[in-house]
Amino acid sequence: MKKELYLIGEISKITGLSNKTLRYYDENNILKPDYVDPNNGYRYYSEYQILKLQNIITLKDNGFSLEEIKNRFDQSGSREINSFFDVYKKKIEDIDIQIEDLKASKKRLQNLLDEFSYLEVDKIVLKCLPKKFLYNLDIITNKDLNNSIFDIYKIIEASVECGSAHLGKKFRFSNSNRYTTEKISEFLLFKNENFLKNIEKIERNEYITIRYRYGNRENALKKILDYISLNKISIEPFIYEVDIINSFLSQNKSEYITEIQIPIKTVQFSEETEMKNGKFIGVGKGYGGEISVEIEIADNVLKNVEIISHNETKIISDPAFAHIPKLILEANSILVPNVSGCSMSSRGIREAVKNALIQGGENLDKLEIQMLEAENLVKIGDGASRKIIKPIENFDVVVVGAGGAGLSAAISAASKGAKVVLLEKMSSIGGNTLISMGGINIPGNDVQIEKDIQDSVELYRKDILLGGDNENSLELLDIFVNEALPTYRWLKDEVKVSFKNELIHFGGHSVPRAAVFSGKYAIELIAKLRAKAISLGVDIRTGVRSKDLITDSHSRVIGVLSSIEDKDVKFMGKKGVILTTGGFSGNIELRKKYNPSLDERYKTTNISGITGDGHLMCEKVGADFLQMEYIQTFPISNPETGELSHVGGSRFDGAILVNKAGNRFVEELERRDTVSEAILKQENGVAYLVWGEEVEKITNYVSKNKEEVERLKNSNLIAISDSLEEAADFMNLDGEALLKTVERYNGFVQNKKDLDFNRRGTLVSISKGPFYIQKVAPAVHHTMGGVRINSENQILDKNGDAIKGLFAAGEIVGGLHGTNRLGGNAITEIIVFGKRAGENIIEVD
């Protein structure tokens, strides 16, 4: 077996120890080379030496001097160092036993209470699952069963760790030959020990699965049954449903997610298909459109998978392209899991390889089964964390949250010579910043000057105060408006961020002032921030879930307790911790706590990781919060998914909003909260955005966002036609009324004055096709409230005193925006205050 050896530089990256320290260990015979190259004198070390260093670091952290450690190793005379810890092992084991006994006692009491928590006949709520319950699940999870049914077991298992779960309904179809949701019987799949003894065996099968939230059950069933019908899949005449609360799929106790599983009649493959040798091309569908791959087959074995082209969102999709082709090659099969955080890209790559394999002669039915079964495999992380996970890692600064604020904070701290680690719980960096509309408000930016648009810090400040109903923190606001332009210069000159020659006129602003990043969304911004951070030596970790702040005996924050691959890791920061974890739009429990009206009915535009983790950590150390009830909805979102609509950016260029009756009802460039509230008052709580060629040719939102347009078309949420009447008919609008509304509006355009709603900005006519009508609804978008900070970005406690060592920037901070944030101000905020947080943590004691 080949022995893998490491150079000093590689060991430094793995252990976090400096080259100087490692050379000192080498000179003092603590670190011994396993091989010295006679040609150049390079010294190489085995993995054993790295393990030895891990133990040395642990011993030093526990008070042993380097001399004591060296003597112990010298005395051992053996490469086996485990005996070195025997003295302390017994004490640790004793402590562990005590802890487990306490846990068992607590669980027994909890289980006793849970025996009386069953409140409904048709389902059972299990707040804490007894061990006997898990044990009896062996009846349905023996080795003979297909792995897909283990999904149910995993959900139960995760629920024990994370909270409570609703488990178990089983439905049968009245007629297995027809695709109908009519039920003839309904009963619990799991209930109690006696029921489990009599439970029927679940046969080995493949499963089609789909998950839905809240009241979307009928829609989910329709989609999955349509898929079965379209693909002529033969299924068993029943489905399984599992309702989940607060499992690994959701961090919100009141948010229901239900998984439907439909067994497929198993297809038996008596012999392997003989595939053709050669190269074959296949195309799959990802989040952003088509993914094209080329595969090479030799002697029935996949030899290569090469991505030819794709249009997936960079950074977010990177982990899928890094791992899925590699996994497929290793398995010689498309039966590989999705990468967490980029499932649609993972799925698209698999589909492309599947279609290429079909060209090579592989069995179609077999590949279809593997595609379906792959959805049941446990998702993987992107593997960016180090292979060797240390229990304690030491840095100068720990930044939690790798969006725009976190990257800016890490860069500015590292620029001052600090050793910085940037932690991100998702599998890719960027956060909400990455999927924003790509506009950053800057008074006096280069495009404003070129277009001779008069703007000023004073006018910017006035707009923000008006937009926030004068409830803004004046201290933070003054910093914000005065630092906006210098920070823009920093982005252009130091970080090398590129901008388009465009401006966005977001609602609530007197003039267009949002500079626009080059490319798509804010990918340019995140990509350049990441490149700058890496160049400065920032250690970026993904797949790291931070749970608690670590404090010393003086209540100073000195680190963060995190989890990597289910192992606890303490990231210690000599200077402290910066929280840039974003808001809590995705945490329904927190939303309802502060604003009960924003319940499960509301979707969110945010990525799945925005769940208020930083807020929850701050609560535990006594941080003060303000304006938490101020939660903003984004008016132009996908009614089905909550996705922020980039196509709907046409509103800023002249598109109008109408209701189902075809009438305008609000000024389109009003504040987001005003527009959202107006939409919610319309029939079914939706509105329709209407525009034509004149608006589209200004910034081409439809042509620039083809992938979103396809998703909208698939859900019948957009109509595109050369006839406005046909588009209105497709969307079931009152066509005659809409024509009158548009005709009246075009008259306002001609006279340059909107007599109905006094629309600000330049009025643009809607008279030339193609015409566009998009169905939209508000979704929770931004949380204005958060922790209270001072001018140095330090988080304050309830007495107004700074919590030493704890800083924050971005959406986790409250007070800047008052009751309502104006569009484009979020990106300005995260860069301005992220940069300041990184500077201040070094300078402030």
N, C-alpha and C positions, 0 to 999 in steps of 0.2 A: 504494500500500500504506500502511495507517495506521501512523503512527509512534507507538510506545508510550513514554510519558514517566513519570518517577518523581519523587516528592517526596523531600525529605531523610529523612523518617521511614521511608519504604519502603526507601530505599537503606541506611539504618542496619540494618534487619532482615536485608537480603540479605547485607551485607558484614560485619556484626558490629562496625562502627565506630560510635562514639557520635555523637550529633547535634552535640555540641560540636566534635569532631574534624572532622566534615564541613563545618561552618560555617567552621572555621579554614582548611580547604583552599579553600573558596569565596572567602574574603576575600583569600587569598594567590594567587588566580588559578590554582590547581592544578586545582580542580574548577570547570568552566565550565558555567553553565546553557545549555540549548539553547532554552529559552523562558521568558520572564518575563511573567506575566499582568498586563496593564496595569491591570486593575480592582482587584486586591488585592495585587499585588506578589509573589505566590507564584512560586517559582523551580522549574522542572522540568528534569530531566536525562534524557538518552537512555541506552540500554543500553551504548552506546559508553563513556560516562562510568563506568559500573559496571565494565566490562572494564579501563578505565584504572586505576581504583582497585585492582582485583585485582593489576595489575602493580606499582603503587606499593607495596602491602603486601608483595609478594614481594621487591621491591628493598630495602625497609627491613629485612625479615627477613635479607637477605644483606649487611647492613652499610652500605648507602648512606644518606647523610644526606638529609633532606628538601630541603635547598638544592641538593644535587647532582642529585636527581631533577627538581626544578623547572627547573634550568638545562638539563638534557637535553631536557625537553619543550619548553621555550621555543626551544631551538636548532633543534628538528626542523621547526618551522613547518608541520607537517602533522598531520592526524588519524591518519595511519598510524603506529602506534607499534611495529609488529613489528620494524622496523629497529633499534630501540633495543637489542634483545637480540642482534644479530648478533655482537657481540664475544665473547659468552659461549656462543653456540650451538654453535660448533665444538668447544669443550672438552667440553660435555655430550654431544655426539654421539660423540666419541672414547671417553668413558667408557662410554656405552651399548654401543658396538661391543665393547669389551673384556669387558663383562659378558656379552653375548650369546655371544661366543666361548667364555668359560668355561662357560656353560650348555650350549652345544653339545657341548663336550668331555666334560662330565659325562654328558650324555644318551647320547653314543655309547658310552661305557663301560658305562652302565646297560643299553643296548639289547643289547650283546654278552652281558651276563649273562642278560638276559631270553630270549635265543634258546635257553637251556638250561633254562628254568623250566617247561616243559610236562610235567606229571606225570600227567595223566589222558587216557584215550583219547577219552571222550565230551564233554569240554569243555576249554577252553584258558584258562589263567590268564595274563592280561597285566598285569604289574606296572607296566610303563611302555611306552606304545605308540610304536613308531618312526614317524618322519615318513612313511616309505615305506608304512607300514600305513594311515595316514590318507589318504595320496594315492590309494592304490588303492581306497579306499572310494568314489571318484568313480563307479566302475562302477555302484553301486547308489544313488547320491544325486544323479543328474543332475536338471536342472530339470523334466523331464517327469514326475517322480514326485510323488505327493501328499505334502504336507507332513508328514502323520502319520508316515510311515516315517522322517522325519528324527529322530523321538524316539530311535531307535537310535543315530543318528549323534551326537546331543547327549549321550547317555549316554557314548559312547566319548570324546567331546571333554572332557566334565566329568571323566572318569576320568583323563585325562592330567594334569589340574591337581590333582586331589584324592587320587589314590592308585591303587589297583588295581581291576580289574573282571573278573568272569567274563562272558564273552560267548558267546552263540550256541548255541541248540538249535532245531531246526525239527522239528515233528511233523506227521504227516498222519493224518487220521481214516480208519478202515477203510471207513466208509460215510458219505458226505456228507449222506445223507438222514436219518440218525439222529444224535442228539446223544449221542455217546459219547466217552470219553477213551481208548479202545483205540487203540494206535499200530501201524502196519504198517511204519514206517521211522523212523529217527532219525539225523540227521547234523549236523555242524557247519555253522552258517550262516556263520561267519567262522573262518578259521584262519591261512592264510599267503598269500604273494604268488601262488604257483602255484595254490592253490585259488581265489583271487579271480578269476583269469583265466577260470576255467571256471564261475563261479557263474551260476546261472540268473537271469534278469531277474525282478524283483519288479514285478508289474503295478500300475498305478494303481488304488488302492482307498481306501475309507474303512475305519476300524478301530474296533473296540470294544476298550477296554483295561481291565485290572484289575491291581492290584499286590497282592502278598501277601508276608508275612515267614515265614522259617524253614519249618516243616513244614506250612503251611496250604494247600498246593498243591491238594489234592483239593477242599477247601472252596471255594477261589477258583474253580476250574474249574466246580464245581457251580453257584455263584452266577451266573457269567457265562453258562453254558449255559442255566440256567433263565430268565435274562433274555431270551436270544435266543428261546427257545421261547415264552415268555409274550407277547413283542412280535411274534412271527411274522417275525423278521428273516431274510432270505436271506443265508447266508454262504458264503465260499469254503471248500473242504474241508481247510484246514490252519490252524495257528496259529503265531505266533512267540513265543518266550520269550527274555527277556534277563535274566540273573542279574547283579545289581549289588552291588559291595562299595565302600563309601566314596565313592560318587558324590555328586552334589548332593542325592540323596534321603536320604543317611544319613551321619552323621559318624563312624560306628563301623566300624572295619576288619573286625571279625568278624561284622558284622550283614548278613545277606543280605536283599536285597529283590529280588523277581522281578516283572517286568512281562510280562503275557500280552497279545499283540495278535492279534485275530481279524479278518481282512479281511471286509468286507461286500461283497456283489455290488453294484457301482455302479448307482445309479438315475439314468437320464438324464432331464433335464427339458427338453423341447424348447422350451417357451415359458414366460414368466413368468406366474404366476397373477394375475388381476385381483382385488385385494382390495376390500372394501367400505369406504367412508368412514364415519367415526364413532368412537365410544369403545366399548371392549370390555374385559371383566374376565376375568382368568385366575388360576388358583391353582396354586402349585408347592409342593414339599415341601423344606424346609430342615432344618437340624440340630434346630431347636426346634419344628418343626411346620409348619403351613401358612403360606405367604407369598402374600398377595393383591396383585395389581397392576391398575392400569387403564392401558390404552394408547389413544392416539389415532392413527388412520390417515387420511391425506388424500392422494389421488392416488398410492396404492401406496407411500407413504413414512410411516415412523413419525415422528410429530410430538412425541409426549410419552410418557414412561413414569413413572407415579406409583405409589409404594408406598402401598397402602391400609392394610394391617395385616401384622404378623408377630410371632413370639414368639422370635426369635433372641436369643442372649446379647449384651447390649449390650457395647460396647467391642470385644469380639472380632470381632463381625460388622460393625461400623461401616464398615471399609474396603470391604466388598462392596457395601453400600448406597450408598456414596459414588461408586463407580467403575463397577459393572456397568450400571446404567441409562444412565449417560452414554456408556459404550462401545457399548451396543446402539444408541443413537440415532445416534452418529457413524457406525457401520457399517451402519445400517439393516438389522441382521441380529442373530440370537442367536449367531452364530458368533464369540464373543468369549471370551477366556481367563478362568480363575478368578483370584481374588485370593489370593495366598499367605497361608496361615494361616486362611482362612475359605472353603474350597472348597465345603463343603456349602451355605453361605448363597448363594454365587455361583451354584451349580447350581440352587438353589431359585428364585432370581430369574429365571434363564434359562427354567426350566420354566414359571413363571407367565406370562412374556411369550409363550412358545411357545403355551400354551393360549389366551391372549388372541388371538394371531394366527390360530389355528384358527377362533375365533369370527368373525374378520374375513374368513375365506375363504382363508387361505394353505394351500398344499399340505402335508398332514400328513407324507408321506414325506420331503419336502425338509427339513422342520423336525426330524424325527427324526434324519436324517443329520447336520444341523448340531449338534444336541445332543450326539451321539456324538463328532463331530469336534472340538468345542470342548474336550473333555477332553484332547486331544492337543496343544493349544496351550501354549506356555510360560507359566507363571503369572506374573502381574505383582505387584510390590510395591504398597504403598498410596500411594506417591508423596508421602509426608510429608516427605522430604528436600528441601532447597532445590534449585531448578532450577540455580543456579550453584554448582558444587561447587569449593570452594577446597582447595588441597593442605594448608594449615595453618589451623587455627582456634584462637583463643586465648580461654581462660576462666580463672576463678579455680579452679573445681572441676569435675572430670569424673566423672560417676557412670555406671557401666556396669551395665545391667540395670534395666528399668523395672517391676518388680513392687512389692509393698508396701514392701520394704526400700529399694529405690532411690528411690521417690517420697518416702518419709519422710526419707531422707538429703538429697535435693535440696531439700525444703521447709525443713528446719532450717538448711541451709547458706545458702539464699537469704534466709531470715529474718534472718540476720546480715549481709546486704548483699552477699553473694558473687554473682558472675556465674556461673551454673551451667548446664551442659549435661547432659542425661540421655539416654543412648544405649540403644537397644533393637534387637536384631537381628530380632525378629519384626515382622510388619506392624501389630501392635496391642500396646498396653501391658497390663500386669496380671500376666503370667506365671502361675505356679501359684497365686498368691494369688487370682486371679479365679475359679478353678474349685474353690476350697476349699469346705468345708461351711459356711463363714461363722461359725465360732465362735472367740472369742478369750478365753482363760482369764484372769480377773481376780479375785483374791481381794478381797472387799469391794465388788463392783460393785453398781450400783443395784438390779438385779433380785434379787440375793441378799438385800439389805437389805429390800426390799419383801416377799419371800417368807419372811423371817425364817430364812434359811439361815446357820448359823454357820460362818464361814471365817476364815482368818488367813494372813498371810505365812508364819508358821512352819509351819502345816499344809501349805501349798502347797509350801514348800521340802522338807518331809519326803516328800511324795508324789513329787516329781521325783527326789529321791535314791534312793528305793526303786525307782522305775521305771527309773532308769539304772544300777541295781546299784552305786550309790555310786562310779561312775567319772566323775562329773560334775566339771567345773572349778568349784571352789568360788568362785573369784574372779568368774567370769562368772555363776554361779548367784545369788550375793548381789545383784549388780547387777540381774539379771533379775527376781527376786521383789520386790525393793524398788521398782523403777521401773515395775512393771506397772500399779498403780493410778494413779499420776500420768500415765502415758502414755495410759491410758484417758480420763482427764479432758481431756488435750490433744486427743485425737481428738474428743471430744464438744464441747468448748468452743471450740477453735481451728479445727479442720478441719470441724466441724459434721457429723460422722458420726452417723447415726440408728440406733438399736437397737430391736429388738423387745422385748416384755415376756416374753421366753422365756430359758430356760437349756438348754444341752446338758450331759449328764453323760457325758463321754468316759471310755473305759476307763482304769483306773489312778488315777483321782482319788477322793478320799474323799467329796467332795460335788459336786453340780452347780455349776460355776463358770464355764462358758463363756457369756459374753454373745453374743448373736446379732445380726448386722447386719440392718437392714431389707431387705426385698426378697429377691432370689434370689442364692444363693451369697454371694460377697463383692463383688458389683458395686457396692453402696452405698459400700463402703470405697474401692475403686479410683476410682470416679467422683468422690468428694469429695476424695481425695488429689490427683487430677489437676487438679481445679478450683482447689484451693489452690495447687498448684505453678504453674499458669499465671498466677494472680493475682499471684504473686511474681516473675514474669518468667523462670521456668525454661524453658530452650529444650529441648523434648522432641523427639527425633529417633527415628523408627522406620526399620526396614530398614537399620540400620547394624551391620555385623558387626565386632566388635572382635577383633583378632588378637594383638597384642603390646603389652606395656608399654614405654614410652619412658623411658630413664634418662639422667641427665647424667653427667659425668665423676666425680662423687662417689657414683654409684650411687643417687642420689635419683630417685624416680619423678616424672616431670614431664609425663606424658601417655600417650595410648593411640594406637596405630596401628590404624586401622579401615578398612573397605572400604564404599563406597557406590556401588552400580551398577557394580561391578568397578573402581572408581577408589580408590586409596589416599588416605586423609585422616588427617592427624595432628591429634588433638584435644589441645591443650596445656592443662595446669592449673597455674597459679602455686602454688596451695596443695597440689595433688596429685590423686590418683585414689581414688575409693571403688568397690570391687567388690561388687556385689549381684547376682551372676549366678546364684545358686541352686546346687543340688546337681548330681549327675551320674547320677541314676537312669536317664536315657535313653542313657547312654554304656555300651554293653555291654562294650567293651574295658576301660574303667576299672573297671567293676563286677567283672569276672572277675579283674582284676589284684589286687584287694584282697579279694574274696570269690568264689572260683572256682565256688561252687555256684549263684550267681545268673547263669546263662548265658542263651543265646538263648531258652530255654524260658519265661523269665519276661517277661511284658509289664510295662508301667509305667503308673501312673496319671497320670504327669506330661504336660504339654504337650510338643510335639515339640522345642521349643527348649532344654530342660533337659539339656545334654550336657557339663557340666563345663568350659565355656570359660574361666571364671575360674581354675579349678584349673590348667589347662594353661598359662595365662599366668603364674601364680604360680610354677610349677615352673621356668620359665626365668629367674626373678630370684632363685632360691635360697630361696624361702619354706619354712617348716617346716610339716609336716602332722601331724595326730594323729587316731587312732581311725578311720582310713579304712575299716577292715574292718567297722565297725558300719553296716549297711545295713538299713533297715526295709521290711518289706512291709505293705501295707494289706490286711487279711483279707477285706473285703467289696467285691470288685471284679467287673467283668464278665469271665467266664472266656475270652471270645473276643477282647475288645479291650483289656482292662486298665483300662478306664474306672472311676474311683472312683464307687461307687454312692451317690447321694444318697438314693435310695429305701431303700437298706440302712441308712440312719440310724435306721430303726425298731428296730435292735438296741439303741440307747441308751434306747429307751422301753419295752422289754419283750419284743421278739421273741426267739425262741430259735433256736439252731443245732442241726441234726440231720444225720446222715449218710444215705447211701442206704438203710441198714437201718432208718431212722426213729428212731434213738437219739441223745440228746444226748451230747456228748463233751468239752465244755469250758465253763468259766464265760464267758458271753458278754461280760462287761465286764472281762475280763482284759486285760493289756497286749497291744498289737497283735502283737508278735512271738510271744507265747505262743499267741494265737488262730490266727495264720497257720500256725505249726508244727503245731498240732493239726489244722487243715484239711488240710494237705498229707499227713498220715498216713492220711487217709480214702481210700476207694475213688476212684480217678481224680483224687485231689488236689482234690476239690470238696466243698462243703457246701451245705446248704439252710437258708435263713432262713425261719422260720415265724411268722406273727402273724395276728391277727384284727382285728375292728372296734374292740375296746377299745384296742389299741395305736395303730391308725391315727388315731383321733379325738384323740389327745393332741397330735400335731404335724402330722398330715396329709401325711406324706412322699409318699404315692402321688398324691394330688390336686395337690400342689405341684410334682411333677416328672413331668407327663404326657408330656413329650417322651421322657424316659428310659424311662418305662413302655412307650411305643410301640416303642422300640428293643429293649427286653427281650422284648416280645411277638413282634416280628418274628423274633427269634432263638430263640424257645421257651425263654426263660430265666426266665420268671415265669408262675405259674398264679394266676388269680383266680377264685374260685368260692364259691357259698354253701354248698358242701359240702366239708369238709376231706378226705373220702375221694376226691372227684372231683379235687381239686387234687393230692393225693398220686398218684393214678393218672396224671394228666397228666405229672407229673415222674418217673414210673417209680420211686416210692418204695414201701417196704413199708407200705402203708396201715394194716394192722392194728397193726403195731408203733408207727407214728406216733400213732395214736389213743390207745394206752396211754401213750406218752410225754407227750402233751399232757394227758391225764387226770391223770397223776401230778404234772405241773408245776402244774396248776390247784389241786391239793391243797396244794402248797407255798405258792401265792399266798394261799389261804384261811388257812393257818397262819402266813403271813408269815415263812417260813423255808425256804430251798432246801437240802434235806438231801443232794442229790446233789453240787452244785458250790458251794454257799454264795454264790450270786449276790448281789452288792451292789446297793444302790439299792432303789427301790420295785418290788415284783413285780407284774406285771399279767397278768390271766388271758387265755386264748386260748379263748373259748367261743362267740363270736358271729360270724356271717358278715357281710360276705364275708370269706373267709380268703385269705391270700396266702402263696405259697411261692416263694422266689427262689433260683435257683442262683447260687452265688458261689464265688470262688477268690481267693487272694492275688495281688497284683501289687506290683512294686517301687515304693515310695512316697516314701521319704525317706532321705537319706544323712546320718547323724549326724556323720561325720568331715569334716574340712576343714582350712583353714589355721588356724594358731595365732595368736591375737591377744592383746594386753594389754588392760587396763581402759579404755584410750583408743581402742580399736578399731583400733590399728595392727597390721599384719601383721608377724610376727616371722620372722627367719631361723633357720637351724639352730643358731646360737650363742645364740639367745634375744634378740638385739638387734632393735630396731624397724627395719623397712625404711622409710626416710624417704619421706614423701609417699604412702604406700600404706596404705589403710584398707579394712576389709571389714565387712559386716553381712549377716545372714540365713543361709541354708542353706549358703553357701560356708564358713562358720566352723565349726570343730569344737570339741568339748569340753563344750559346755553341757549336752547331753542324756545324756551317757554312752553306755551300750550301747543305749539305746532312748528314743525321744521319745514322750511322752504326747500323746494327741490334743488339739488346741486350742492347744498350746504354740508351734506354728510361727508362727501369726499374731502372737501376743504377742511372740515373739522378733524378728520382722522389724520391727515397729513400734518396740519398745524400743531395739534396737541400731541400726536404721536412723536413727532420730532422733538418737541419741548420736553416730553416725559423722559426720553432717552438722555437728553442733556442734563435735566434736573436731577435725575437719580444719581448721577456722578458728582454733581456739584453740591447738592443739599445734604447736610449731615442727617 
